[in-house]
Amino acid sequence: MIEHMKEFILEIGKDFLYMGNEYHVHVGGEIRRLDLLFYHRGLRCLVDVELKAGDFQPEFVGKLDMYLEAIDREIRREGENPSVGIILCPSADKC
């Protein structure tokens, strides 16, 4: 699934540059693995894409926020914009 999503994202926008899957960052003293990490040339920022197999859960947002903080602390370079995150899951709350 990760490989298919990587190819899909690279095809929807030529400004996306693939950096890796299961990319390691340190969160709370532990190593966490980001599902897919890209750099977007136009936005000048890193983009974390998290893939979820189940329905959307609000705690996914908190986890993504922790990942984005780690990305900005460890990977983002001077002059780049803050990182953004995308959560992809089969369904979402439509309310």
All heavy atoms as an XYZ file, in Angstrom:
773
protein
N       0.817     -1.187      0.000
C       0.000      0.000      0.000
C       0.870      1.264      0.000
O       0.562      2.227     -0.684
C      -0.935     -0.018      1.212
C      -1.830      1.200      1.266
S      -3.198      1.085      2.430
C      -2.440      1.648      3.918
N       1.953      1.238      0.764
C       2.833      2.412      0.840
C       3.412      2.737     -0.531
O       3.446      3.889     -0.941
C       3.941      2.196      1.897
C       3.332      2.273      3.308
C       5.051      3.215      1.747
C       4.300      2.012      4.422
N       3.850      1.719     -1.252
C       4.439      1.948     -2.575
C       3.413      2.545     -3.540
O       3.727      3.463     -4.297
C       5.011      0.644     -3.138
C       5.743      0.816     -4.435
C       6.992      1.680     -4.337
O       7.611      1.751     -3.258
O       7.342      2.301     -5.354
N       2.176      2.069     -3.494
C       1.124      2.605     -4.369
C       0.814      4.065     -4.034
O       0.640      4.894     -4.929
C      -0.152      1.765     -4.275
C      -0.003      0.394     -4.836
N       0.219      0.144     -6.174
C      -0.030     -0.812     -4.234
C       0.324     -1.151     -6.365
N       0.178     -1.759     -5.206
N       0.763      4.387     -2.744
C       0.486      5.773     -2.336
C       1.644      6.684     -2.734
O       1.435      7.812     -3.162
C       0.233      5.858     -0.833
C      -1.104      5.293     -0.421
S      -2.521      5.986     -1.333
C      -2.361      7.715     -1.025
N       2.856      6.199     -2.599
C       4.024      6.991     -3.010
C       3.916      7.343     -4.486
O       4.053      8.509     -4.869
C       5.310      6.205     -2.751
C       6.559      6.925     -3.243
C       7.768      6.027     -3.152
C       8.220      5.720     -4.538
N       9.402      4.926     -4.685
N       3.643      6.360     -5.318
C       3.528      6.601     -6.758
C       2.377      7.552     -7.073
O       2.498      8.418     -7.929
C       3.361      5.276     -7.506
C       4.573      4.371     -7.435
C       5.844      5.023     -7.961
O       5.776      5.741     -8.988
O       6.897      4.825     -7.346
N       1.244      7.394     -6.390
C       0.085      8.256     -6.610
C       0.427      9.716     -6.287
O       0.148     10.618     -7.076
C      -1.098      7.785     -5.757
C      -2.262      8.714     -5.787
C      -3.071      8.791     -6.913
C      -2.554      9.525     -4.698
C      -4.157      9.662     -6.946
C      -3.632     10.388     -4.720
C      -4.435     10.462     -5.850
N       1.044      9.948     -5.147
C       1.373     11.323     -4.741
C       2.381     11.933     -5.701
O       2.266     13.106     -6.060
C       1.868     11.342     -3.287
C       0.680     11.029     -2.358
C       2.496     12.687     -2.933
C       1.036     10.784     -0.932
N       3.352     11.159     -6.139
C       4.330     11.692     -7.083
C       3.685     12.049     -8.420
O       4.133     12.960     -9.110
C       5.476     10.702     -7.284
C       6.420     10.544     -6.090
C       7.399      9.416     -6.336
C       7.145     11.840     -5.783
N       2.618     11.349     -8.791
C       1.944     11.642    -10.052
C       1.003     12.840     -9.968
O       0.796     13.530    -10.960
C       1.177     10.411    -10.538
C       2.104      9.363    -11.107
C       1.356      8.215    -11.745
O       0.215      8.415    -12.184
O       1.932      7.117    -11.819
N       0.397     13.100     -8.787
C      -0.559     14.213     -8.698
C       0.122     15.567     -8.678
O      -0.504     16.566     -8.992
C      -1.521     14.087     -7.489
C      -0.759     14.138     -6.167
C      -2.385     12.866     -7.607
C      -1.665     14.249     -4.956
N       1.371     15.601     -8.309
C       2.065     16.877     -8.267
C       3.544     16.716     -8.525
O       4.222     15.993     -7.815
N       4.015     17.366     -9.543
C       5.429     17.238     -9.897
C       6.346     17.964     -8.913
O       7.551     17.777     -8.961
C       5.668     17.765    -11.323
C       4.951     16.938    -12.369
C       5.418     15.498    -12.342
C       4.693     14.677    -13.384
N       4.912     13.270    -13.245
N       5.774     18.765     -8.012
C       6.593     19.452     -7.013
C       6.922     18.575     -5.812
O       7.684     18.963     -4.952
C       5.913     20.731     -6.532
C       6.184     21.912     -7.446
O       7.023     21.786     -8.353
O       5.562     22.970     -7.248
N       6.328     17.376     -5.732
C       6.622     16.468     -4.629
C       7.905     15.703     -4.904
O       8.088     15.132     -5.968
C       5.485     15.453     -4.422
C       4.307     15.998     -3.691
C       3.170     16.371     -4.378
C       4.318     16.125     -2.311
C       2.068     16.866     -3.709
C       3.223     16.615     -1.632
C       2.091     16.989     -2.326
N       8.785     15.683     -3.920
C      10.017     14.899     -3.991
C       9.970     13.856     -2.883
O       9.728     14.189     -1.719
C      11.245     15.795     -3.801
C      11.387     16.941     -4.800
C      12.510     17.857     -4.394
C      11.635     16.382     -6.187
N      10.158     12.612     -3.235
C      10.102     11.509     -2.284
C      11.363     11.479     -1.438
O      12.474     11.495     -1.949
C       9.945     10.204     -3.059
C       9.957      8.967     -2.223
C       8.923      8.686     -1.351
C      11.011      8.062     -2.314
C       8.918      7.531     -0.591
C      11.016      6.905     -1.566
C       9.974      6.647     -0.703
O       9.988      5.504      0.049
N      11.189     11.427     -0.110
C      12.335     11.358      0.799
C      12.485      9.991      1.448
O      13.571      9.624      1.853
C      12.222     12.448      1.862
C      12.358     13.840      1.271
S      12.501     15.110      2.519
C      13.975     14.634      3.388
N      11.368      9.266      1.586
C      11.479      7.931      2.149
C      10.199      7.456      2.802
O       9.299      8.241      3.070
N      10.153      6.148      3.038
C       9.061      5.588      3.821
C       9.654      4.984      5.087
O      10.834      4.654      5.134
C       8.251      4.560      3.024
C       9.044      3.343      2.642
O       9.978      3.438      1.851
N       8.699      2.194      3.192
N       8.840      4.891      6.105
C       9.291      4.488      7.430
C      10.505      5.324      7.863
O      11.480      4.811      8.411
C       9.571      2.990      7.489
C       8.315      2.165      7.266
C       8.509      0.691      7.566
O       9.551      0.313      8.135
O       7.592     -0.063      7.227
N      10.417      6.619      7.577
C      11.483      7.574      7.890
C      11.548      7.754      9.409
O      10.539      8.004     10.054
C      11.164      8.909      7.203
C      12.351      9.796      6.997
C      12.998      9.852      5.771
C      12.831     10.597      8.023
C      14.091     10.679      5.569
C      13.922     11.426      7.837
C      14.548     11.461      6.619
O      15.630     12.276      6.431
N      12.701      7.624     10.001
C      12.858      7.655     11.455
C      12.940      9.086     12.000
O      13.701      9.907     11.484
C      14.129      6.921     11.870
C      14.070      5.465     11.599
N      15.066      4.603     11.944
C      13.128      4.680     11.025
C      14.769      3.371     11.600
N      13.589      3.402     11.026
N      12.167      9.345     13.059
C      12.273     10.580     13.845
C      12.195     10.186     15.322
O      11.680      9.124     15.667
C      11.168     11.609     13.504
C      11.324     12.138     12.099
C       9.781     11.045     13.735
N      12.710     11.059     16.176
C      12.685     10.808     17.625
C      11.514     11.557     18.256
O      11.419     12.771     18.128
C      13.994     11.260     18.262
C      15.160     10.472     17.783
N      15.872     10.805     16.661
C      15.711      9.333     18.267
C      16.843      9.922     16.471
N      16.761      9.015     17.427
N      10.644     10.807     18.926
C       9.488     11.385     19.611
C       9.444     10.803     21.018
O       9.322      9.587     21.184
C       8.167     11.075     18.866
C       6.975     11.611     19.638
C       8.184     11.637     17.456
N       9.565     11.678     22.017
C       9.481     11.218     23.400
C      10.502     10.162     23.766
O      10.189      9.224     24.482
N      11.704     10.285     23.267
C      12.755      9.334     23.590
C      12.698      8.031     22.813
O      13.499      7.136     23.052
N      11.740      7.905     21.916
C      11.611      6.700     21.100
C      11.753      7.043     19.625
O      11.475      8.158     19.209
C      10.243      6.046     21.314
C      10.009      5.538     22.713
C       8.646      4.878     22.846
O       8.070      4.486     21.810
O       8.167      4.764     23.978
N      12.164      6.058     18.844
C      12.220      6.236     17.396
C      10.857      5.875     16.829
O      10.323      4.800     17.104
C      13.316      5.370     16.760
C      14.690      5.842     17.221
C      13.212      5.405     15.234
C      15.839      5.001     16.725
N      10.276      6.795     16.074
C       8.998      6.566     15.396
C       9.250      6.544     13.900
O      10.181      7.187     13.398
C       7.986      7.666     15.735
C       7.704      7.826     17.200
C       6.999      6.599     17.756
N       6.815      6.734     19.180
C       5.663      6.559     19.787
N       4.604      6.220     19.099
N       5.585      6.708     21.084
N       8.399      5.846     13.164
C       8.552      5.729     11.716
C       7.408      6.432     11.011
O       6.245      6.075     11.206
C       8.595      4.251     11.320
C       9.843      3.551     11.800
C       9.791      2.058     11.494
N      11.038      1.415     11.859
C      11.314      0.944     13.056
N      10.442      1.050     14.026
N      12.459      0.372     13.291
N       7.747      7.417     10.195
C       6.753      8.114      9.394
C       6.410      7.236      8.194
O       7.303      6.660      7.579
C       7.307      9.455      8.910
C       7.913     10.370      9.974
C       8.530     11.597      9.313
C       6.870     10.768     10.987
N       5.123      7.158      7.851
C       4.740      6.295      6.725
C       5.402      6.746      5.430
O       6.090      5.977      4.779
C       3.219      6.271      6.551
C       2.534      5.492      7.666
O       3.196      4.656      8.311
O       1.329      5.711      7.873
N       5.187      7.986      5.035
C       5.786      8.542      3.810
C       6.214      9.975      4.070
O       5.438     10.773      4.613
C       4.777      8.534      2.658
C       4.376      7.173      2.103
C       3.146      7.312      1.214
C       5.523      6.564      1.316
N       7.420     10.316      3.678
C       7.903     11.688      3.834
C       8.288     12.233      2.461
O       9.017     11.580      1.705
C       9.107     11.745      4.779
C       9.601     13.139      5.128
C       8.529     13.954      5.863
C      10.866     13.068      5.978
N       7.762     13.416      2.161
C       8.028     14.103      0.905
C       8.526     15.505      1.203
O       8.357     16.024      2.303
C       6.746     14.233      0.066
C       6.184     12.936     -0.408
C       5.273     12.233      0.351
C       6.565     12.403     -1.633
C       4.737     11.031     -0.082
C       6.042     11.204     -2.078
C       5.130     10.518     -1.297
N       9.104     16.125      0.197
C       9.400     17.553      0.230
C       8.628     18.164     -0.926
O       8.634     17.627     -2.036
C      10.897     17.827      0.068
C      11.215     19.298      0.163
C      11.307     19.915      1.400
C      11.387     20.075     -0.979
C      11.566     21.274      1.499
C      11.651     21.420     -0.889
C      11.741     22.017      0.351
O      11.989     23.355      0.446
N       7.925     19.275     -0.666
C       7.179     19.963     -1.723
C       7.946     21.221     -2.100
O       8.112     22.135     -1.286
C       5.771     20.314     -1.245
C       4.881     20.750     -2.353
N       4.893     22.032     -2.847
C       3.973     20.061     -3.074
C       4.010     22.123     -3.824
N       3.442     20.937     -3.982
N       8.430     21.252     -3.339
C       9.271     22.364     -3.791
C       8.523     23.689     -3.799
O       9.073     24.712     -3.409
C       9.815     22.063     -5.189
C      10.815     20.926     -5.176
C      11.315     20.592     -6.559
N      11.871     21.764     -7.202
C      11.867     21.970     -8.508
N      11.345     21.092     -9.319
N      12.407     23.057     -9.014
N       7.277     23.690     -4.270
C       6.507     24.930     -4.349
C       6.208     25.519     -2.989
O       6.292     26.732     -2.787
N       5.853     24.669     -2.033
C       5.544     25.133     -0.677
C       6.796     25.308      0.171
O       6.737     25.911      1.233
C       4.604     24.136      0.016
C       3.234     23.929     -0.619
C       2.475     22.825      0.101
C       2.445     25.234     -0.604
N       7.892     24.733     -0.285
C       9.171     24.770      0.442
C       9.014     24.208      1.861
O       9.406     24.825      2.846
C       9.757     26.168      0.463
C      10.166     26.650     -0.915
C      10.810     28.021     -0.954
N      11.746     28.236      0.122
C      11.730     29.313      0.914
N      10.836     30.255      0.737
N      12.620     29.457      1.877
N       8.390     23.006      1.919
C       8.211     22.377      3.225
C       8.187     20.855      3.086
O       7.947     20.310      2.012
C       6.934     22.861      3.901
S       5.416     22.275      3.156
N       8.430     20.201      4.207
C       8.322     18.753      4.287
C       6.857     18.380      4.462
O       6.095     19.106      5.100
C       9.146     18.237      5.466
C      10.650     18.449      5.307
C      11.338     18.461      6.657
C      11.236     17.364      4.422
N       6.471     17.233      3.902
C       5.087     16.766      3.976
C       5.088     15.321      4.478
O       5.648     14.433      3.832
C       4.387     16.840      2.599
C       2.951     16.336      2.700
C       4.431     18.252      2.037
N       4.475     15.104      5.638
C       4.335     13.771      6.208
C       2.964     13.232      5.829
O       1.944     13.852      6.123
C       4.465     13.847      7.736
C       4.228     12.516      8.417
O       4.353     11.461      7.759
O       3.913     12.537      9.627
N       2.931     12.071      5.171
C       1.674     11.425      4.805
C       1.550     10.167      5.657
O       2.369      9.258      5.550
C       1.627     11.067      3.305
C       0.327     10.348      2.962
C       1.791     12.321      2.446
N       0.538     10.154      6.518
C       0.287      9.007      7.387
C      -0.895      8.220      6.852
O      -1.964      8.783      6.596
C       0.019      9.478      8.830
C       1.240     10.069      9.509
C       2.370      9.061      9.650
O       2.122      7.918     10.072
O       3.514      9.421      9.319
N      -0.702      6.918      6.663
C      -1.724      6.035      6.108
C      -2.357      5.218      7.231
O      -1.649      4.609      8.034
C      -1.091      5.088      5.085
C      -0.267      5.754      3.986
C       0.432      4.715      3.145
C      -1.146      6.649      3.134
N      -3.668      5.236      7.293
C      -4.400      4.500      8.323
C      -5.316      3.484      7.663
O      -5.998      3.791      6.686
C      -5.227      5.455      9.192
C      -4.404      6.565      9.837
C      -3.368      5.982     10.767
C      -2.541      7.082     11.417
N      -1.412      6.560     12.155
N      -5.348      2.267      8.191
C      -6.168      1.207      7.620
C      -7.614      1.285      8.084
O      -8.517      0.837      7.397
C      -5.585     -0.157      7.978
N      -7.840      1.865      9.256
C      -9.188      1.931      9.812
C      -9.807      3.303      9.684
O      -9.239      4.214      9.080
N     -10.989      3.436     10.272
C     -11.708      4.709     10.255
C     -10.918      5.789     10.989
O     -10.113      5.502     11.885
C     -13.078      4.562     10.921
C     -14.007      3.669     10.119
O     -13.750      3.464      8.910
O     -14.980      3.175     10.703
N     -11.174      7.033     10.624
C     -10.504      8.171     11.247
C     -10.798      8.204     12.745
O     -11.928      8.004     13.175
C     -10.969      9.485     10.608
C     -10.379     10.689     11.280
C      -9.085     11.081     11.006
C     -11.112     11.400     12.213
C      -8.521     12.182     11.639
C     -10.563     12.504     12.854
C      -9.270     12.889     12.569
N      -9.757      8.461     13.521
C      -9.869      8.630     14.972
C      -9.235      9.967     15.334
O      -8.157     10.306     14.811
C      -9.132      7.504     15.709
C      -9.642      6.115     15.390
C     -11.061      5.898     15.854
O     -11.430      6.284     16.963
N     -11.871      5.302     14.996
N      -9.866     10.743     16.225
C      -9.314     12.061     16.582
C      -7.875     12.015     17.084
O      -7.105     12.950     16.861
C     -10.263     12.560     17.670
C     -11.542     11.841     17.421
C     -11.143     10.494     16.877
N      -7.485     10.920     17.722
C      -6.115     10.845     18.238
C      -5.057     10.806     17.134
O      -3.882     11.069     17.377
C      -5.930      9.656     19.190
C      -6.330      8.337     18.631
C      -7.760      7.934     18.974
O      -8.597      8.800     19.269
O      -8.039      6.732     18.924
N      -5.472     10.489     15.906
C      -4.531     10.534     14.780
C      -3.933     11.935     14.624
O      -2.778     12.089     14.259
C      -5.205     10.143     13.469
C      -5.671      8.714     13.382
C      -6.522      8.335     12.365
C      -5.271      7.737     14.286
C      -6.965      7.023     12.239
C      -5.709      6.426     14.188
C      -6.558      6.069     13.158
N      -4.740     12.964     14.901
C      -4.289     14.352     14.748
C      -3.208     14.673     15.777
O      -2.184     15.292     15.453
C      -5.472     15.335     14.854
C      -4.989     16.781     14.782
C      -6.499     15.053     13.767
N      -3.403     14.240     17.019
C      -2.398     14.481     18.052
C      -1.078     13.799     17.740
O       0.000     14.361     17.919
N      -1.168     12.577     17.240
C       0.038     11.836     16.867
C       0.755     12.535     15.712
O       1.980     12.683     15.721
C      -0.351     10.411     16.479
C       0.778      9.452     16.379
C       0.215      8.047     16.164
C       1.273      7.007     16.249
N       0.741      5.659     16.054
N      -0.014     13.002     14.731
C       0.579     13.712     13.603
C       1.259     14.992     14.065
O       2.352     15.324     13.605
C      -0.481     14.016     12.543
C      -0.003     14.750     11.299
C       1.041     13.929     10.543
C      -1.182     15.069     10.389
N       0.644     15.714     14.999
C       1.266     16.935     15.538
C       2.619     16.635     16.175
O       3.576     17.403     16.008
C       0.349     17.610     16.557
C      -0.794     18.365     15.919
O      -0.724     18.660     14.702
O      -1.767     18.676     16.633
N       2.714     15.513     16.894
C       4.001     15.129     17.489
C       5.026     14.849     16.404
O       6.196     15.232     16.521
C       3.837     13.896     18.377
C       3.128     14.168     19.675
S       3.201     12.788     20.852
C       2.765     11.374     19.862
N       4.601     14.165     15.347
C       5.510     13.871     14.249
C       5.989     15.146     13.569
O       7.172     15.288     13.249
C       4.843     12.969     13.214
C       4.576     11.561     13.657
C       3.769     10.732     12.901
C       5.120     11.030     14.824
C       3.512      9.421     13.282
C       4.867      9.731     15.215
C       4.067      8.927     14.441
O       3.817      7.635     14.816
N       5.082     16.095     13.347
C       5.456     17.343     12.674
C       6.450     18.137     13.508
O       7.389     18.727     12.972
C       4.208     18.174     12.361
C       3.260     17.565     11.330
C       2.012     18.426     11.193
C       3.935     17.365      9.989
N       6.270     18.136     14.827
C       7.225     18.827     15.700
C       8.599     18.188     15.578
O       9.616     18.865     15.480
C       6.725     18.788     17.152
C       7.574     19.602     18.119
C       8.810     18.871     18.608
O       8.780     17.635     18.765
O       9.844     19.548     18.819
N       8.650     16.854     15.543
C       9.927     16.146     15.416
C      10.569     16.412     14.050
O      11.785     16.606     13.955
C       9.716     14.642     15.619
N       9.768     16.432     13.009
C      10.282     16.718     11.663
C      10.900     18.109     11.629
O      12.009     18.300     11.115
C       9.158     16.605     10.613
C       8.702     15.160     10.467
C       9.604     17.166      9.268
C       7.409     15.004      9.682
N      10.190     19.082     12.189
C      10.705     20.456     12.173
C      11.970     20.590     13.017
O      12.879     21.336     12.671
C       9.634     21.441     12.665
C       8.562     21.695     11.619
O       8.766     21.350     10.436
O       7.503     22.246     11.990
N      12.054     19.856     14.088
C      13.220     19.915     14.968
C      14.424     19.191     14.366
O      15.544     19.679     14.431
C      12.845     19.306     16.319
C      13.961     19.257     17.336
C      13.533     18.735     18.708
N      12.364     17.884     18.757
C      12.368     16.554     18.555
N      13.486     15.931     18.263
N      11.253     15.843     18.637
N      14.197     18.048     13.736
C      15.307     17.193     13.286
C      15.674     17.324     11.812
O      16.829     17.124     11.457
C      14.971     15.717     13.543
C      14.844     15.351     14.990
C      14.487     13.890     15.192
O      14.721     13.069     14.282
O      13.963     13.575     16.272
N      14.696     17.599     10.959
C      14.929     17.478      9.519
C      14.841     18.808      8.778
O      15.624     19.062      7.863
C      13.922     16.472      8.895
C      14.012     15.123      9.619
C      14.188     16.295      7.409
C      12.879     14.179      9.294
N      13.881     19.652      9.161
C      13.669     20.921      8.446
C      14.922     21.775      8.489
O      15.601     21.864      9.507
C      12.497     21.689      9.071
C      12.210     22.987      8.357
C      10.958     23.638      8.894
N      11.159     24.119     10.246
C      10.632     25.232     10.717
N       9.849     25.972      9.978
N      10.858     25.585     11.956
N      15.207     22.391      7.366
C      16.385     23.256      7.260
C      15.991     24.714      7.377
O      14.832     25.086      7.144
C      17.085     23.029      5.920
C      17.688     21.660      5.808
C      18.431     21.494      4.522
N      19.034     20.165      4.457
C      19.595     19.692      3.386
N      19.642     20.406      2.276
N      20.121     18.488      3.401
N      16.967     25.532      7.703
C      16.739     26.971      7.805
C      16.217     27.497      6.468
O      16.690     27.117      5.405
C      18.051     27.674      8.163
C      17.885     29.136      8.467
C      19.176     29.774      8.920
O      19.996     29.084      9.563
O      19.365     30.965      8.627
N      15.203     28.346      6.533
C      14.626     28.920      5.329
C      13.443     28.138      4.785
O      12.735     28.625      3.907
N      13.227     26.924      5.277
C      12.066     26.142      4.844
C      10.871     26.470      5.731
O      11.025     26.848      6.895
C      12.364     24.639      4.924
C      13.408     24.187      3.931
C      13.744     22.720      4.049
O      13.426     22.085      5.071
O      14.360     22.214      3.097
N       9.692     26.320      5.173
C       8.460     26.558      5.916
C       8.174     25.394      6.856
O       8.687     24.295      6.663
C       7.296     26.760      4.944
C       7.432     28.054      4.176
O       7.735     29.092      4.743
N       7.228     27.987      2.876
N       7.326     25.618      7.871
C       6.963     24.521      8.774
C       6.342     23.352      8.003
O       5.670     23.537      6.988
C       5.932     25.152      9.713
C       6.248     26.619      9.685
C       6.729     26.893      8.283
N       6.574     22.166      8.509
C       6.087     20.952      7.875
C       4.569     20.853      7.952
O       3.946     21.412      8.848
C       6.709     19.728      8.558
O       8.110     19.803      8.470
N       3.999     20.118      7.006
C       2.557     19.866      7.001
C       2.337     18.361      6.989
O       3.197     17.592      6.565
C       1.838     20.518      5.803
C       1.971     22.030      5.848
C       2.357     19.995      4.481
N       1.160     17.958      7.457
C       0.834     16.549      7.519
C      -0.487     16.249      6.850
O      -1.388     17.086      6.824
N      -0.576     15.041      6.318
C      -1.794     14.553      5.676
C      -2.094     13.180      6.266
O      -1.207     12.322      6.329
C      -1.616     14.438      4.147
C      -1.281     15.801      3.545
C      -2.854     13.839      3.499
C      -0.854     15.732      2.084
N      -3.341     13.000      6.701
C      -3.775     11.700      7.201
C      -4.723     11.123      6.153
O      -5.729     11.755      5.805
C      -4.512     11.829      8.547
C      -3.585     12.442      9.596
C      -5.045     10.460      8.986
C      -4.300     12.818     10.879
N      -4.408      9.944      5.642
C      -5.267      9.264      4.687
C      -5.834      8.003      5.318
O      -5.082      7.168      5.816
C      -4.479      8.899      3.420
C      -3.924     10.061      2.602
C      -3.089      9.543      1.445
C      -5.048     10.946      2.089
N      -7.163      7.926      5.325
C      -7.822      6.752      5.873
C      -9.066      6.450      5.041
O      -9.541      7.321      4.295
C      -8.166      6.932      7.346
S      -9.131      8.384      7.726
N      -9.617      5.239      5.140
C     -10.736      4.855      4.284
C     -11.997      5.682      4.482
O     -12.795      5.836      3.567
C     -11.011      3.392      4.657
C      -9.832      2.929      5.399
C      -9.159      4.129      5.963
N     -12.202      6.228      5.669
C     -13.409      7.025      5.910
C     -13.103      8.146      6.884
O     -12.096      8.142      7.574
C     -14.527      6.153      6.466
O     -14.195      5.711      7.755
N     -13.995      9.115      6.925
C     -13.860     10.251      7.833
C     -15.237     10.635      8.344
O     -16.247     10.352      7.707
C     -13.205     11.424      7.127
N     -15.269     11.307      9.482
C     -16.517     11.806     10.041
C     -16.992     12.952      9.160
O     -16.288     13.932      8.961
C     -16.273     12.289     11.465
C     -17.536     12.737     12.146
O     -18.609     12.673     11.522
O     -17.443     13.135     13.309
N     -18.176     12.843      8.613
C     -18.691     13.854      7.694
C     -19.551     14.887      8.410
O     -20.193     15.708      7.771
C     -19.475     13.179      6.569
C     -18.583     12.323      5.696
C     -19.372     11.635      4.620
C     -18.527     10.874      3.651
N     -17.622      9.930      4.135
N     -19.620     14.850      9.746
C     -20.433     15.813     10.495
C     -19.721     17.120     10.669
O     -18.568     17.232     10.736
C     -20.779     15.239     11.866
S     -21.746     13.740     11.783
